[in-house]
Amino acid sequence: MSATSPRALHDAAIVIDATAPLLSDPSYTGEWIQGGATVATPTIAVRDTPADTLVQLAKWHSWLHQAAERLVHVTTVADIRRAKGERKLGILFAFQDTTPIEWRLELLETYQSLGVRMIGLAYNFRNRVGDGCAEPSDAGLSKFGRSVVREMNRLGIVVDCSHTGYRTTMEAIELSTLPPVFSHSNPRKLVGNGRNIWDDQALAVAAKDGLVGLGGFPPFVSTKPNPTLDDWLDQLEYWVQLVGPDHVGLGLDYFRGESVTDESYQRLLRDQTWYLPDYPAPPYPYPRGIENATKLANITEGLARRRYGDVEILKILGQNWMRVFGANWGA
Ligand SMILES: [Zn+2]
């Protein structure tokens, strides 16, 4: 139990949301600032060409420059501490797929030098590295994929297994010499959605001192159309009980769910970005109580209400991500 109020604990905490596709539009950074986040992680690229990826990186560098009084570009753990100390929002660059490197392993170092610090292996579908979680074949990590994981380890880019097929994740986790993660993945035992992951996948990253970040995309949180913070906390508790409080974090995956129209939804299916049945039709109301990033403090309150101690709460909010980032980035 705690002597600190949940509000004070949240204000003092390092809060890391490791998945934020909504921030393809940086005008939303204010929501994370209002929610007391220390770090938000825009998805810089998914299955994008190197050219489009570089344009997005250039845009972000320019935004960071213009908003230097509010934002800090995070490439080290010290940058995260500095963001907290200066009451700014840290911005961490991540990809959700390896397509931006094409067949050119050396592009990993280029992206790393531009600040990219975490990369997902395969977004739902098959790519050069391995199968995504939508693929019935569930082929494992490719020969090229093995080189990619080794090079990511050499460069200290976090190996992210979210969206990736079962065998590819298990083989990448085994191969990785640094703590790998699922940046935003929910327990399949609780919600039988194919984008969610099995217990042995979560246990495998934990055994490598990595972690599982819990997402908030409603079809992964509940089979009900309108999940609540309590449904989300049930999933968080499931992970904590399975892998322990040192191996769970946040990867809320906020995006502009309300803007997905029927037409854009059909396009996402046609483009082989999303797939049925795991991505049902909109709307996507994020769990009631944490509808958007302005409400992150409700997570701290919810955990306190469920009698989590301060130390555990601080780990889940950000300290676990700090440890994993430190081990990968070397700083
Ligand atoms: Zn995602």
Residues whose N, C-alpha, C, O or C-beta is under 5 A from the ligand:
A	BS01	ZN	none
